[in-house]
Amino acid sequence: MRPFDYQRPAGADEAGRLAAEPAARFIAGGTNLLDLMKLEVETPERLVDINGLGLRDIEETDEGGLRIGALVTNGDLSADHRVRHDYPVLARALLAGASGQLRNKATTGGNLLQRTRCGYFYEPTAPCNKREPGSGCGAIGGYNRIHAILGASEHCIATHPSDMAVAMRALDAIVETVKSDGSTRELTLAELYRLPGDTPEKETDLEAGELITAVRLPAPIGGTQIYRKVRDRASYAFALVSIAAAVRLADGKIETARLAFGGLAHMPWRDEAVENLLVGEAPSDALFGKAADTLLSDAKGQGDNDFKIPLVRRTLVAVLREATGSTQQ
Amino acid sequence: MNTHVMDKPVGRTRLDDRTQDIIGKPLDRYEGALKVTGTAPYSHEHLQGEDVAYGFLVLSSIGKGKVTSIDTSAAMEIEGVLSVVEGDNIPRASAEPMSDGHKMANGGVFHYGQPIAFVVAKTFEIARQAAHLVKAAYEEEEGRFKLSDEKGRARISDGGVMESDTKRGDFEKAFEKAEVQYDETFTTPSQSASAMEPHATVAKWDGDQLTIWSSGQLVSSNTTQIATGVGIEESQIHFICPYIGGGFGSKLGIGPEAVLAALAAKKVGKPVKVALTRQQVYQATSRRSEAIQRIRIGCTKEGRITAIAHENWLANSEGNDFFEPAGVSTVFLYAGEDRLVTHRVAQTDVLMTSAVRAPGEAVGLLALENAMDELAEKLGLDPIEFRKINEPDKNPQDDTPFSSRKLLECYEEGAKRFGWTDRPEKPGARREGDWLIGYGMAAGSRKNMIVPSSADVELTADGRLTIRSSMTDIGTGTYTILSQIAAEVLGLPIDRVDVELGDSRLPSGSGSGGSFGANSAGSSVYVACEDLIAQLAKRLDVDPESLTLKDGFAIAGNRQVPIGEIAGGQTLLASGSIKPGETAENTHQASYGAHFCEVGVNAVTGEARVRRLLTVAAAGRIFNEKTAKSQCYGGQIWGIGGALMEDLVVDARSGMIVNHNLAEYHVPVNADIQNLEVVLLDEHDPYGSPLAGKGIGELALAGVGAAVTNAIYNACGARVRDYPMTLDKIIAGMTV
């Protein structure tokens, strides 16, 4: 770990100013950043500790949704009765992630911005375009069991490891930020995250010093909500494949289908074409199979992760059966 | 010194009389409260608050070649950096178990992540930062990183814990003639012991005397290894390790940091502390070899095995002769006239391989016991029935008698308790929602041995006893069982017995490894106690046999004397040693068990979860039911991990270990473990030791994984011969 300057600002404006240089990082729970600093995967010159900024409330919005402060811990958020009652897919995703100890420390904003678990990213002597642009991708042609099958590039095949963000993407969550100049803006998760392309080191659209202050959930959408996480052990493992689903039926037909996927890409994945295909149709295995075909039409395995393609298909069909109450046909 | 050589079976002893009734009792661990309150000091926690320096290893970033230069200038510029140790005398990895010393790098790079230098600084953080600034230049060579590519160049090794080859009769001929043939090849992955406490050392010099606090399983040979590496006499070293946070074989040989800490402490003139990071434990200590295992079994249509072969290909790095003895159980577990077990070692440029808990059985029984399950099905026999048909009545390799063997009783008791008759008839037969349910079983065996061990006992006038030995307690319960053995033999309340372990100035104990610790060190305590009894009897002028010892009193005829007062206020000392003898040659000794497992396999995702696991084992006299069962629970969990998830991944292009942390190197977590049950059958083995015990710490792992994967087959029809049995392989193999 390299020496660094450490600041505890009193307000979001000051925090943004202090963090406005590229070599500065915000720190909240630190569950990911500190590990990366010890390994010198991250080498910030300044840490701006935002734990004194408040941002720990969960408030109801005028639209009937929830506004979750960026510093609300994963543990608190998963236990909130409104989240459990109105956004069960989110509560389930949160509880599927990490361990109790980590969830008590990790925050909402930090969870969104956690880095990939790619082994080549984590080993400073290995090539990795995300850690050291231009050094190559160790995972391509290497060990890539946990890597992406959608939206990857020849420069990076890393996946985003969050469970929470997958559920939030399905719920159309909005991220609220404040920039270092004090201006504010709102982003969807699709706008927040980037695909790796030829700049895998840039994972989000956030500017230097731009701070996530809250995540807003629109009014509850009801329906049947499922978070299905498939992994190599029963707990404390990142998703090989995960699916956040919120599905509502009306008159025997699918009225709404929100589907987001984890473990498949550089960001929580959502595909409108898949949802459009389902809406207005009566549930059937044939329909679910078509949905999987659409989702996976551009899927590409890297060797060790080839199994994810059939696994997503199987899991998606099972989740849709469960969400629509249909049985095997 | 009173020495007992195990040449003859032991008769009735005070452990059988159970006058004090403490042997075998499920007592809590002697040091348990210290450990859970954080007051049992582990190696790195010594010299707290003193003026010390901190060390950090610098590891190679290539897999094979030479270090041409090391630039330490940037590191030395950091304020607080005291020294960088470099040069030829850098250990490549841990020392090989029981060796005289480390293989040294001598400027070579033998594996990715090999130590090449050692930075010493005022604080741990500065040392770590400076370590990143040490820049090495290399002459890189093409490395050999994949066993399957090197298999053709594998050779016989005479450096293993068993002979490379064991043969009887003409296997090939008998196999060819067999009515039913089985021939399959299995692959098992490399694994890391992943003990909770990383390898750690504190080194302190006083003149030419060196004190080392380090995490080592074998004090005597660990001291030798440090002496060799540092270039001093063993007598100059005081090695201390009272508490060890798990070893599992990875601390049989001393870690690479110990020698470096000692050299650095000399150089900087103050004590040096070093603990490996988790990543470094994976990269720079030792690991279990990956293995390729071919099993061939020939039998009659009725299921009588006529020919059995287990051929193994293992890996190790240059100059290291150890091989994972994967065929060790196949030598004696089942009958069959014509037999063949072979091991060949291929050189690879990957971290050295060494003993990891149940070396041999842990991976060898996956293959053998899967094969037995497959063959039973092919024959239309119940897997237990097939094994019973092939239960030998003497060692099938050389006709020596078994010292004790209750495998049939383990099958019967296990089947009854588990409800084996409710086993689903075929894959897919039982389903609960998305979960396919299956039952599986497997046999387990672990070769038994004792090794030389010594202990002293001291009885003071207040009637307290202190046991002293350089034996270690690696979390297995040694402190507690040694006190139970002494308390039973001497008739002392358990709270009057103290135990001092893990110190090179104490009588040389066996150390912990190979499941020999409890039986060996315990026997030396037993022998010392017998000597003490002889002294007491002499002072009372009675025959030792007529002396009853109970509750702190010696009772002879109508006399009852507090035991501490017999010497008239003096302290009595006695020493005991145990050595293996003729019983190790003229009987075949092993512990046995049977494992029964129920799994659920998710029909959609292929996720396999162990729902219940029962082990019934017979391992000679049990010294403490609780610590013995705890060993077994741990072994069961290791077995589940080996079956389903453990896999140390080496990048075949660079030799880099990719998943070198506990987030990505998967071992089971609590949520993976549901219902574990262990039943220990009553057994005494008079040939095993004066205690009539046998080893148990590794038996509990041997065969477990095969019971799990046999259950997966029964649930869903997937036979996977490439471990670990992860969900992708299960999906691919599912037949329902």
Contacts between the chains, C-beta under 8 A, distances in Angstrom:
chain1	res1	chain2	res2	distance
A	1	B	125	5.7
A	1	B	128	6.1
A	1	B	129	6.1
A	2	B	129	5.6
A	3	B	129	7.3
A	38	B	128	7.3
A	38	B	277	7.9
A	39	B	279	7.6
A	40	B	132	5.3
A	117	B	663	6.7
A	117	B	664	6.7
A	119	B	649	7.7
A	119	B	658	4.0
A	119	B	659	5.6
A	119	B	660	7.8
A	119	B	664	6.2
A	120	B	658	7.3
A	122	B	661	7.1
A	123	B	279	7.8
A	123	B	656	6.6
A	123	B	658	7.4
A	123	B	660	7.3
A	124	B	132	7.5
A	125	B	59	8.0
A	125	B	61	3.7
A	125	B	656	7.4
A	126	B	651	8.0
A	126	B	654	7.5
A	126	B	656	6.0
A	138	B	651	7.3
A	141	B	653	7.0
A	142	B	651	5.1
A	142	B	653	6.6
A	142	B	658	7.0
A	143	B	649	5.0
A	143	B	651	6.0
A	143	B	658	4.5
A	143	B	659	7.5
A	146	B	664	8.0
A	230	B	605	4.5
A	230	B	607	6.5
A	230	B	727	7.0
A	231	B	607	7.7
A	232	B	644	7.9
A	232	B	645	5.6
A	232	B	666	5.6
A	232	B	726	6.0
A	232	B	727	7.0
A	233	B	644	7.5
A	233	B	645	5.6
A	233	B	666	5.3
A	233	B	668	6.4
A	233	B	669	6.0
A	233	B	671	7.5
A	233	B	672	5.3
A	234	B	609	6.3
A	234	B	669	6.7
A	234	B	671	3.7
A	234	B	672	4.6
A	235	B	669	5.0
A	235	B	670	7.1
A	235	B	671	3.7
A	235	B	672	7.4
A	236	B	663	7.6
A	236	B	669	4.9
A	236	B	671	7.7
A	237	B	666	6.4
A	238	B	663	7.7
A	240	B	727	7.5
A	241	B	605	8.0
A	307	B	727	8.0
A	307	B	728	3.5
A	307	B	731	6.9
A	307	B	732	7.4
A	310	B	731	6.7
A	311	B	605	6.7
A	311	B	606	7.6
A	311	B	727	7.5
A	311	B	728	7.0
A	311	B	731	6.8
A	314	B	604	5.1
A	314	B	605	6.7
A	314	B	731	7.3
A	315	B	604	6.2
A	315	B	605	5.9
A	317	B	604	7.9
A	318	B	434	7.0
A	318	B	604	4.2
A	318	B	605	7.8
